[in-house]
Amino acid sequence: METRRIIKSVIILLFFTAMLVAACKTPEKTTPATAEPGTVSATVIDMRELDGCTYLLELQDGSKLQPVTLPVEFQHGGLKVRIKYKKVEIMSICMSGTPVELTYIKAEK
């Protein structure tokens, strides 16, 4: 009888442990509730050491954008921003990113 009780206690303990493990999952990354619709996250990267380059924007997929103009307040390497952009057909001596015109930019909090 004592063995049955121990087995029953172990089964109940395993069940609750499994429930606890299943309930503990990493929260998914979501965009902030205040994010402008249609924006994407990017990180400002300082590429001034490359000839002809200034600041680029790196998207989460690793692709790089070369903004035609980047406001001074966003010219800080490592700064996380939300952006909207459109591609533009211009010549550039940087050749390290897709030339874009920013239509929206805001620092992430």
Backbone hydrogen bonds, N-H to C=O, Kabsch-Sander energy under -0.5 kcal/mol:
donor,donor_aa,acceptor,acceptor_aa,energy
5,R,1,M,-1.7
6,I,2,E,-1.9
7,I,3,T,-2.6
8,K,4,R,-2.6
9,S,5,R,-2.2
10,V,6,I,-2.4
11,I,7,I,-2.5
12,I,8,K,-2.3
13,L,9,S,-2.4
14,L,10,V,-2.7
15,F,11,I,-2.4
16,F,12,I,-2.3
17,T,13,L,-2.2
18,A,14,L,-2.6
19,M,15,F,-2.2
20,L,16,F,-2.2
21,V,17,T,-2.4
22,A,18,A,-2.3
23,A,19,M,-1.7
24,C,20,L,-1.1
25,K,23,A,-1.1
35,A,32,P,-2.0
39,T,36,E,-1.6
40,V,83,I,-2.4
42,A,81,V,-2.5
43,T,58,E,-2.1
44,V,79,L,-2.8
45,I,56,L,-3.1
47,M,45,I,-0.8
47,M,54,T,-2.8
50,L,47,M,-1.8
53,C,50,L,-1.9
56,L,45,I,-2.6
57,L,65,L,-2.8
58,E,43,T,-2.8
59,L,57,L,-0.6
59,L,63,S,-2.8
60,Q,41,S,-0.7
62,G,59,L,-1.9
65,L,57,L,-3.1
66,Q,98,T,-3.0
68,V,100,V,-2.7
74,F,71,P,-2.2
75,Q,72,V,-1.8
76,H,74,F,-1.7
78,G,44,V,-3.7
79,L,76,H,-2.0
81,V,42,A,-2.9
82,R,106,K,-2.9
83,I,40,V,-2.6
84,K,104,Y,-2.0
86,K,101,E,-1.9
88,V,99,P,-2.0
90,I,88,V,-1.0
98,T,64,K,-2.2
100,V,66,Q,-2.2
101,E,86,K,-2.8
102,L,100,V,-0.5
103,T,84,K,-2.2
104,Y,84,K,-1.4
106,K,82,R,-1.9
108,E,80,K,-2.7
